[in-house]
Amino acid sequence: MPDADDLRELARSSAVRWTTLRFTERRRSGWTWGEPVRAWLRRPDLLRVEDDAGRLLQVVRERGADHDPMWQDYRWVAQLRPIELADGLDPDTRLPAPGAALEVDAVREVEHAGRPAWEATVVPTGRYEPRCSCCPLLRSRRIDDLEWGEGSFPDTVHPTAHLVRLDVRTGVCVWAEALDGTFAGDTHDLRIEAVDEPMGDVLFAGARMQGAIG
């Protein structure tokens, strides 16, 4: 059975586990699901996004990216390369703190959209460092204070734990759910359809250039 270190290493290694990815993603706020989108991503810099009816929403080339092209927000990037679930930063020195981002409960072998996945209940530590604090995979009081100022959202009850699920083949975070508090039920559902299939340039014709995001 995988353990906490295995889960962290899987999250850490997503960057080298795949070259192209085709998937469907949708998000849930509370218990209400948004509309799904379909995506074709070719590392390092090309992305095509369509709505569920097959209408093109955007084609992007991410100039100078060292991760994956972004669509709409940084959570998109964090899902595809979930290093924030593996390693954190020391809050005093701002130096890397390997393996210190989360407290991890027992890791379980599950399936997600018919694919092997690892799942665990986790709690972010004081060293959890999201890709961007405006849209972390795991929301907490500390992260909100960093982004919006200390004492922001005084009536908010932040989650005490989250459920995370990683696809075993790719390391992609396919699910990250707040388990309680004001945001209980908030999550995303990323369903992988193909890994490392050929994706020709024609799929990304007319890509709009955008700058790197860090």
MARVEX-48096 format. One record per residue (C-alpha): z, x, y; chain; residue in three letters. Coordinates in nm, 3 decimals. Example, Ala and Ser with C-alpha at 12.3 -4.5 7.8 and 13.67 -1.06 7.14 Angstrom:
// MARVEX-48096
REC       c3       c1       c2  chain  resn
REC    0.780    1.230   -0.450      A   ALA
REC    0.714    1.367   -0.106      A   SER
// end
This chain:
// MARVEX-48096
REC       c3       c1       c2  chain  resn
REC    0.000    0.000    0.000      A   MET
REC   -0.072    0.126    0.353      A   PRO
REC    0.220    0.211    0.577      A   ASP
REC    0.277    0.235    0.954      A   ALA
REC    0.125    0.583    0.976      A   ASP
REC   -0.184    0.462    0.791      A   ASP
REC   -0.222    0.176    1.039      A   LEU
REC   -0.191    0.413    1.334      A   ARG
REC   -0.446    0.653    1.185      A   GLU
REC   -0.688    0.368    1.125      A   LEU
REC   -0.661    0.262    1.490      A   ALA
REC   -0.696    0.622    1.602      A   ARG
REC   -1.007    0.687    1.391      A   SER
REC   -1.217    0.387    1.496      A   SER
REC   -1.419    0.608    1.730      A   ALA
REC   -1.575    0.796    1.437      A   VAL
REC   -1.595    0.522    1.174      A   ARG
REC   -1.912    0.345    1.287      A   TRP
REC   -2.227    0.386    1.495      A   THR
REC   -2.354    0.030    1.533      A   THR
REC   -2.169   -0.299    1.509      A   LEU
REC   -2.281   -0.661    1.507      A   ARG
REC   -2.008   -0.918    1.555      A   PHE
REC   -1.895   -1.251    1.696      A   THR
REC   -1.592   -1.267    1.925      A   GLU
REC   -1.392   -1.551    2.076      A   ARG
REC   -1.051   -1.577    2.242      A   ARG
REC   -0.764   -1.819    2.227      A   ARG
REC   -0.535   -1.900    2.518      A   SER
REC   -0.228   -2.074    2.383      A   GLY
REC   -0.387   -2.288    2.114      A   TRP
REC   -0.722   -2.349    2.287      A   THR
REC   -1.025   -2.150    2.175      A   TRP
REC   -1.293   -2.038    2.417      A   GLY
REC   -1.663   -2.029    2.338      A   GLU
REC   -1.776   -1.751    2.102      A   PRO
REC   -2.022   -1.477    2.193      A   VAL
REC   -2.238   -1.260    1.966      A   ARG
REC   -2.282   -0.889    2.028      A   ALA
REC   -2.489   -0.594    1.913      A   TRP
REC   -2.338   -0.257    2.003      A   LEU
REC   -2.501    0.082    1.952      A   ARG
REC   -2.287    0.380    2.033      A   ARG
REC   -2.251    0.549    2.262      A   PRO
REC   -2.381    0.334    2.542      A   ASP
REC   -2.580    0.018    2.456      A   LEU
REC   -2.465   -0.343    2.426      A   LEU
REC   -2.636   -0.681    2.395      A   ARG
REC   -2.439   -1.006    2.431      A   VAL
REC   -2.561   -1.361    2.360      A   GLU
REC   -2.390   -1.698    2.364      A   ASP
REC   -2.343   -1.897    2.045      A   ASP
REC   -2.678   -2.071    2.098      A   ALA
REC   -2.866   -1.741    2.111      A   GLY
REC   -2.915   -1.730    2.487      A   ARG
REC   -2.901   -1.379    2.633      A   LEU
REC   -2.597   -1.321    2.855      A   LEU
REC   -2.625   -0.951    2.930      A   GLN
REC   -2.768   -0.619    2.814      A   VAL
REC   -2.572   -0.316    2.931      A   VAL
REC   -2.610    0.061    2.926      A   ARG
REC   -2.272    0.223    3.002      A   GLU
REC   -2.343    0.547    3.187      A   ARG
REC   -2.110    0.832    3.092      A   GLY
REC   -1.888    0.623    2.865      A   ALA
REC   -1.669    0.816    2.619      A   ASP
REC   -1.589    0.502    2.416      A   HIS
REC   -1.785    0.171    2.400      A   ASP
REC   -1.971   -0.033    2.663      A   PRO
REC   -1.757   -0.299    2.830      A   MET
REC   -1.834   -0.667    2.867      A   TRP
REC   -1.627   -0.862    3.123      A   GLN
REC   -1.293   -0.683    3.075      A   ASP
REC   -1.115   -0.383    2.927      A   TYR
REC   -0.971   -0.581    2.636      A   ARG
REC   -1.324   -0.576    2.496      A   TRP
REC   -1.311   -0.195    2.490      A   VAL
REC   -0.959   -0.192    2.347      A   ALA
REC   -1.059   -0.416    2.056      A   GLN
REC   -1.343   -0.187    1.958      A   LEU
REC   -1.150    0.137    1.998      A   ARG
REC   -0.781    0.044    1.963      A   PRO
REC   -0.629    0.386    2.025      A   ILE
REC   -0.356    0.209    2.226      A   GLU
REC   -0.216    0.079    1.895      A   LEU
REC   -0.174    0.436    1.767      A   ALA
REC   -0.067    0.669    2.045      A   ASP
REC    0.114    0.627    2.374      A   GLY
REC    0.224    0.827    2.677      A   LEU
REC    0.565    0.960    2.768      A   ASP
REC    0.663    0.747    3.071      A   PRO
REC    0.826    1.046    3.245      A   ASP
REC    0.581    1.328    3.181      A   THR
REC    0.266    1.113    3.126      A   ARG
REC    0.182    1.341    2.835      A   LEU
REC    0.045    1.206    2.505      A   PRO
REC    0.303    1.072    2.262      A   ALA
REC    0.127    1.054    1.923      A   PRO
REC    0.232    0.764    1.706      A   GLY
REC    0.486    0.634    1.956      A   ALA
REC    0.310    0.327    2.095      A   ALA
REC    0.449    0.066    1.856      A   LEU
REC    0.732   -0.022    1.625      A   GLU
REC    0.551   -0.136    1.311      A   VAL
REC    0.684   -0.375    1.049      A   ASP
REC    0.557   -0.362    0.690      A   ALA
REC    0.177   -0.331    0.673      A   VAL
REC    0.001   -0.590    0.460      A   ARG
REC   -0.343   -0.594    0.298      A   GLU
REC   -0.530   -0.910    0.402      A   VAL
REC   -0.884   -1.035    0.462      A   GLU
REC   -1.046   -1.118    0.793      A   HIS
REC   -1.382   -1.297    0.792      A   ALA
REC   -1.425   -1.191    0.429      A   GLY
REC   -1.357   -0.821    0.498      A   ARG
REC   -1.057   -0.606    0.397      A   PRO
REC   -0.806   -0.567    0.681      A   ALA
REC   -0.457   -0.434    0.742      A   TRP
REC   -0.207   -0.652    0.926      A   GLU
REC    0.139   -0.590    1.068      A   ALA
REC    0.396   -0.738    1.303      A   THR
REC    0.446   -0.491    1.589      A   VAL
REC    0.655   -0.444    1.901      A   VAL
REC    0.526   -0.223    2.186      A   PRO
REC    0.762    0.059    2.284      A   THR
REC    0.820    0.209    2.627      A   GLY
REC    0.538    0.451    2.547      A   ARG
REC    0.272    0.188    2.477      A   TYR
REC   -0.019    0.260    2.711      A   GLU
REC   -0.302    0.003    2.711      A   PRO
REC   -0.660    0.085    2.804      A   ARG
REC   -0.588   -0.116    3.118      A   CYS
REC   -0.263   -0.291    3.203      A   SER
REC   -0.452   -0.591    3.344      A   CYS
REC   -0.570   -0.690    2.995      A   CYS
REC   -0.370   -0.516    2.720      A   PRO
REC   -0.399   -0.601    2.355      A   LEU
REC   -0.020   -0.650    2.358      A   LEU
REC    0.133   -0.808    2.667      A   ARG
REC    0.490   -0.718    2.768      A   SER
REC    0.724   -0.727    3.066      A   ARG
REC    0.685   -0.353    3.119      A   ARG
REC    0.305   -0.371    3.125      A   ILE
REC    0.305   -0.665    3.368      A   ASP
REC    0.545   -0.477    3.597      A   ASP
REC    0.315   -0.174    3.594      A   LEU
REC    0.009   -0.381    3.682      A   GLU
REC    0.147   -0.647    3.915      A   TRP
REC    0.474   -0.502    4.046      A   GLY
REC    0.832   -0.515    3.926      A   GLU
REC    0.967   -0.866    3.893      A   GLY
REC    0.625   -1.031    3.887      A   SER
REC    0.597   -1.362    3.698      A   PHE
REC    0.975   -1.423    3.699      A   PRO
REC    0.946   -1.744    3.495      A   ASP
REC    0.739   -1.581    3.221      A   THR
REC    0.896   -1.530    2.879      A   VAL
REC    0.721   -1.226    2.734      A   HIS
REC    0.654   -1.190    2.361      A   PRO
REC    0.911   -1.015    2.147      A   THR
REC    0.650   -0.938    1.878      A   ALA
REC    0.277   -0.947    1.809      A   HIS
REC    0.060   -0.974    1.501      A   LEU
REC   -0.222   -0.719    1.485      A   VAL
REC   -0.500   -0.688    1.230      A   ARG
REC   -0.744   -0.398    1.187      A   LEU
REC   -1.069   -0.397    0.989      A   ASP
REC   -1.031   -0.128    0.722      A   VAL
REC   -1.392   -0.006    0.730      A   ARG
REC   -1.423    0.031    1.108      A   THR
REC   -1.070    0.047    1.252      A   GLY
REC   -1.166   -0.230    1.498      A   VAL
REC   -0.883   -0.457    1.609      A   CYS
REC   -1.004   -0.797    1.491      A   VAL
REC   -0.690   -0.995    1.583      A   TRP
REC   -0.395   -0.937    1.822      A   ALA
REC   -0.169   -1.240    1.865      A   GLU
REC    0.142   -1.296    2.077      A   ALA
REC    0.393   -1.456    1.840      A   LEU
REC    0.633   -1.617    2.085      A   ASP
REC    0.716   -1.670    2.451      A   GLY
REC    0.492   -1.803    2.726      A   THR
REC    0.179   -1.653    2.571      A   PHE
REC    0.243   -1.760    2.211      A   ALA
REC   -0.088   -1.803    2.032      A   GLY
REC   -0.294   -1.592    2.271      A   ASP
REC   -0.530   -1.378    2.066      A   THR
REC   -0.889   -1.281    1.995      A   HIS
REC   -1.087   -1.331    1.675      A   ASP
REC   -1.352   -1.064    1.617      A   LEU
REC   -1.570   -1.132    1.313      A   ARG
REC   -1.777   -0.837    1.199      A   ILE
REC   -2.120   -0.926    1.062      A   GLU
REC   -2.276   -0.582    1.003      A   ALA
REC   -2.179   -0.215    1.033      A   VAL
REC   -2.421    0.075    1.087      A   ASP
REC   -2.736   -0.135    1.056      A   GLU
REC   -3.044   -0.002    1.242      A   PRO
REC   -3.068   -0.125    1.601      A   MET
REC   -3.396   -0.038    1.772      A   GLY
REC   -3.446    0.013    2.144      A   ASP
REC   -3.627   -0.319    2.177      A   VAL
REC   -3.297   -0.500    2.118      A   LEU
REC   -3.165   -0.345    2.439      A   PHE
REC   -3.480   -0.368    2.650      A   ALA
REC   -3.404   -0.424    3.017      A   GLY
REC   -3.050   -0.288    2.989      A   ALA
REC   -2.869   -0.293    3.322      A   ARG
REC   -2.701    0.037    3.403      A   MET
REC   -2.334    0.033    3.491      A   GLN
REC   -2.091    0.313    3.559      A   GLY
REC   -1.844    0.460    3.317      A   ALA
REC   -1.502    0.298    3.297      A   ILE
REC   -1.287    0.596    3.218      A   GLY
// end
